[in-house]
Amino acid sequence: MITCDVCGHLNDPSRATCENCGSDLSDSPDWGTYDDDYDDLNIDQSEEIGYYDSDYMDD
């Protein structure tokens, strides 16, 4: 989900504008952190924004 910077509404990652207020979502820090094909968190960017848990796959 992409959080709108203006009103805080959670939007589907496929949207370019906020469903609630119509603001441009490309300004949101969440913009581009989801894979287009699966709407999942993009692993390459997840560590940068603090969603990555380095201990998750430790042996």
Backbone as CSV, one residue per row, in Angstrom:
resi,resn,N_x,N_y,N_z,CA_x,CA_y,CA_z,C_x,C_y,C_z
1,MET,0.838,-1.182,0.000,0.000,0.000,0.000,0.886,1.250,0.000
2,ILE,0.388,2.283,-0.630,1.098,3.555,-0.680,0.333,4.562,0.170
3,THR,1.017,5.176,1.111,0.404,6.163,1.991,0.489,7.542,1.352
4,CYS,-0.635,8.220,1.285,-0.679,9.579,0.739,-0.015,10.535,1.729
5,ASP,0.900,11.370,1.224,1.585,12.354,2.070,0.650,13.465,2.534
6,VAL,-0.422,13.710,1.791,-1.321,14.821,2.101,-2.359,14.438,3.151
7,CYS,-3.082,13.323,2.909,-4.192,12.983,3.811,-3.963,11.707,4.621
8,GLY,-2.902,10.931,4.292,-2.610,9.717,5.043,-3.383,8.490,4.602
9,HIS,-4.196,8.616,3.561,-5.000,7.496,3.063,-4.099,6.414,2.472
10,LEU,-4.419,5.144,2.731,-3.678,4.030,2.142,-4.270,3.710,0.777
11,ASN,-3.421,3.680,-0.240,-3.849,3.467,-1.613,-3.217,2.216,-2.196
12,ASP,-3.893,1.621,-3.158,-3.380,0.486,-3.898,-2.106,0.906,-4.633
13,PRO,-1.070,0.051,-4.679,0.185,0.417,-5.334,0.057,0.719,-6.823
14,SER,-1.033,0.308,-7.445,-1.211,0.566,-8.871,-1.727,1.972,-9.158
15,ARG,-2.105,2.717,-8.126,-2.660,4.064,-8.313,-1.552,5.107,-8.428
16,ALA,-1.807,6.149,-9.225,-0.866,7.267,-9.361,-1.326,8.467,-8.551
17,THR,-2.621,8.495,-8.226,-3.177,9.581,-7.414,-3.964,8.989,-6.256
18,CYS,-4.069,9.742,-5.178,-4.785,9.282,-3.988,-6.273,9.130,-4.280
19,GLU,-6.816,8.001,-3.880,-8.239,7.727,-4.058,-9.095,8.682,-3.226
20,ASN,-8.565,9.145,-2.100,-9.313,9.987,-1.179,-9.268,11.468,-1.555
21,CYS,-8.060,12.002,-1.795,-7.942,13.449,-2.014,-7.441,13.838,-3.402
22,GLY,-6.975,12.862,-4.195,-6.527,13.142,-5.553,-5.091,13.624,-5.675
23,SER,-4.344,13.646,-4.581,-2.954,14.100,-4.620,-2.071,13.109,-5.371
24,ASP,-0.976,13.610,-5.910,0.000,12.799,-6.629,0.731,11.889,-5.640
25,LEU,0.675,10.574,-5.864,1.302,9.621,-4.947,2.787,9.419,-5.217
26,SER,3.299,9.940,-6.328,4.720,9.741,-6.631,5.624,10.480,-5.653
27,ASP,5.068,11.404,-4.869,5.838,12.106,-3.841,5.978,11.287,-2.562
28,SER,5.196,10.222,-2.445,5.210,9.390,-1.249,6.498,8.576,-1.165
29,PRO,7.062,8.410,0.052,8.258,7.571,0.196,7.981,6.105,-0.144
30,ASP,6.713,5.700,-0.151,6.342,4.327,-0.486,6.316,4.090,-1.994
31,TRP,6.345,5.156,-2.798,6.228,5.048,-4.257,7.394,4.232,-4.807
32,GLY,7.093,3.192,-5.590,8.129,2.398,-6.235,8.735,1.312,-5.382
33,THR,8.211,1.059,-4.199,8.782,0.019,-3.343,8.093,-1.317,-3.525
34,TYR,7.138,-1.386,-4.413,6.419,-2.625,-4.658,6.700,-3.124,-6.054
35,ASP,6.835,-4.446,-6.218,7.018,-5.037,-7.538,5.727,-4.887,-8.316
36,ASP,5.819,-4.512,-9.565,4.638,-4.307,-10.396,3.846,-5.589,-10.614
37,ASP,4.540,-6.722,-10.762,3.867,-7.973,-11.090,3.099,-8.576,-9.921
38,TYR,3.583,-8.377,-8.709,3.003,-9.074,-7.573,2.502,-8.175,-6.456
39,ASP,2.715,-6.872,-6.556,2.357,-5.932,-5.495,3.021,-6.294,-4.167
40,ASP,4.184,-6.937,-4.248,4.954,-7.295,-3.060,6.054,-6.270,-2.843
41,LEU,6.557,-6.226,-1.656,7.658,-5.331,-1.352,8.872,-5.711,-2.189
42,ASN,9.478,-4.748,-2.825,10.674,-4.962,-3.628,11.857,-5.153,-2.681
43,ILE,12.451,-6.343,-2.680,13.516,-6.683,-1.741,14.713,-5.757,-1.894
44,ASP,15.034,-5.351,-3.120,16.180,-4.472,-3.346,16.039,-3.144,-2.617
45,GLN,14.827,-2.647,-2.478,14.599,-1.358,-1.841,14.134,-1.484,-0.401
46,SER,13.717,-2.660,0.005,13.134,-2.819,1.334,14.125,-2.537,2.456
47,GLU,15.392,-2.887,2.255,16.394,-2.645,3.289,16.598,-1.145,3.498
48,GLU,16.565,-0.377,2.407,16.766,1.068,2.490,15.680,1.756,3.313
49,ILE,14.451,1.234,3.250,13.343,1.895,3.944,12.999,1.234,5.273
50,GLY,13.818,0.251,5.697,13.665,-0.315,7.027,12.725,-1.492,7.146
51,TYR,12.295,-2.084,6.028,11.406,-3.236,6.101,12.166,-4.557,6.112
52,TYR,13.455,-4.524,5.888,14.256,-5.734,5.735,14.725,-6.244,7.088
53,ASP,14.554,-7.527,7.327,15.026,-8.156,8.553,16.178,-9.085,8.192
54,SER,17.394,-8.697,8.498,18.577,-9.468,8.109,18.647,-10.825,8.806
55,ASP,17.985,-11.003,9.922,18.004,-12.271,10.650,16.976,-13.270,10.138
56,TYR,16.121,-12.858,9.224,15.024,-13.713,8.764,15.516,-15.008,8.126
57,MET,16.562,-14.958,7.311,17.017,-16.139,6.582,18.320,-16.714,7.132
58,ASP,18.723,-16.350,8.320,19.956,-16.886,8.900,19.825,-18.370,9.203
59,ASP,20.937,-19.085,9.013,20.950,-20.537,9.305,21.256,-20.798,10.751
